[in-house]
Amino acid sequence: MTRWDAETAVVGLGSWGASALWRLAARGVDVIGLERFTPGHALGSSSGGARMVRLTGAEHPGLLPLARRSRQLWAELARAGQDGLFTPCGGLLIGPESGPLAGGALRTARAHGVPVRTFTATALRFRFPRHTGVPAHHIGVWEPSAGLVRPRRAVRAAVALAERAGARVHTDSRVVRVERVPGGVRLHTATGSVTARQAVLTAGAWLPGLVPGLPVQPVRAPFSRFRPLDVADSGFDLEGFPVFRRELDDGRILWGSGAQGGDDVGLGLDDGGAAKPVDPEDTDRSVTADDWSDLARVLPAKVPGLETLPVRTAVGTRTRTPDGLFVCGRPGGDPRLVVAGGGGADSAAYAPGVGDALADLVQGAAGAAGLDFLSPDRFG
């Protein structure tokens, strides 16, 4: 008869895994967290700078409840966690009215009663003058309820709350194989094994290695910080240059936020399908000019007034799926496993809501029924 080390084990304590550990422990579940590095490390999707948290994500209408729940839990985590973890400062989306970003946000806002303010391209250039080169057919959507979150601080805060609620955390514990055994799983590490009745696999870029066949691809995700040409220019602070996502003419997404808390202006450029695949086992994230040169070439026409060379670039990983939505559910309906991954650049924004949803799945709560559209089996 198997002797269980825990009722549930969470593998990978990034944004989603740390949130799942916190929400499970808060519900009184006997839970162990296994992290191959340390919580808040810089090699996953939490690396780099701050991320926008918003309600108007347009990828799928089913994401709105996750966004609303995340918004509630971000505030709770911030109250109990570190200073500067979450800043409710509003957020800006720019793009064609018919497009997926600004247009999609506007359609979601109208359908679900999320208060927003819209700007024409002319009005946008007046209200947010740091954004230039905005085509006439683009609009701006300002969501006052949006905010800015710092994922690495959030990870550490969630893990701390989970431990306070009784969770056990094992760092430097790399799970190399997931063995399904009668009534549960055995998680093999380099130094031993852990048995649990259920495993929540939130290993980010390392998830495909634990669940072969899962269509989640890790890609390189650089993030850079730039300084204004004029050090006395206050227009690049968070008020003048708020957290934003901007769809460019070629479909790429420019994103970032103004200087805050001693940090310089943070910017990233999502290349969509052109993002470079990465081997997650290669932990050498040495920065090359390729990691920031495309971004730097965009800035003079789109965000002028910044130095052409970044003062710092960090390289993490993010994951993507064929349809752009993440996966969250039980592969093959297996009652022993729950997987979540493929969140892309916005994964951190949904973290606490996803963590709560994963706890629902583990406990068979009614809320889990609304996640069918994220099933890992939807790709066949």
HELIX and SHEET records of a PDB file:
HELIX    1   1 SER A   15  ALA A   26  1                                  12    
HELIX    2   2 LEU A   63  ALA A   80  1                                  18    
HELIX    3   3 ALA A  102  HIS A  112  1                                  11    
HELIX    4   4 ALA A  121  ARG A  127  1                                   7    
HELIX    5   5 PRO A  151  ARG A  164  1                                  14    
HELIX    6   6 GLY A  204  TRP A  206  5                                   3    
HELIX    7   7 LEU A  207  LEU A  210  1                                   4    
HELIX    8   8 SER A  234  PHE A  236  5                                   3    
HELIX    9   9 GLY A  272  ALA A  274  5                                   3    
HELIX   10  10 ALA A  289  ASP A  291  5                                   3    
HELIX   11  11 SER A  293  LYS A  302  1                                  10    
HELIX   12  12 PRO A  331  GLY A  333  5                                   3    
HELIX   13  13 GLY A  344  TYR A  350  5                                   7    
HELIX   14  14 ALA A  351  GLN A  363  1                                  13    
HELIX   15  15 ALA A  366  LEU A  374  5                                   9    
SHEET    1   A 6 ARG A 168  HIS A 170  0                                        
SHEET    2   A 6 VAL A  31  LEU A  34  1                                        
SHEET    3   A 6 ALA A   6  VAL A  11  1                                        
SHEET    4   A 6 SER A 193  LEU A 201  1                                        
SHEET    5   A 6 GLY A 184  THR A 189 -1                                        
SHEET    6   A 6 VAL A 175  VAL A 181 -1                                        
SHEET    1   B 6 ARG A 168  HIS A 170  0                                        
SHEET    2   B 6 VAL A  31  LEU A  34  1                                        
SHEET    3   B 6 ALA A   6  VAL A  11  1                                        
SHEET    4   B 6 SER A 193  LEU A 201  1                                        
SHEET    5   B 6 LEU A 337  GLY A 341  1                                        
SHEET    6   B 6 VAL A 327  GLY A 329 -1                                        
SHEET    1   C 3 ARG A  51  VAL A  53  0                                        
SHEET    2   C 3 GLY A 147  VAL A 149 -1                                        
SHEET    3   C 3 PHE A  86  THR A  87 -1                                        
SHEET    1   D 8 ARG A 117  THR A 120  0                                        
SHEET    2   D 8 HIS A 138  GLU A 143 -1                                        
SHEET    3   D 8 GLY A  91  PRO A  96 -1                                        
SHEET    4   D 8 PHE A 244  GLU A 247  1                                        
SHEET    5   D 8 ILE A 253  SER A 257 -1                                        
SHEET    6   D 8 VAL A 265  ASP A 270 -1                                        
SHEET    7   D 8 GLN A 217  PHE A 226 -1                                        
SHEET    8   D 8 ARG A 312  ARG A 320 -1                                        
END                                                                             
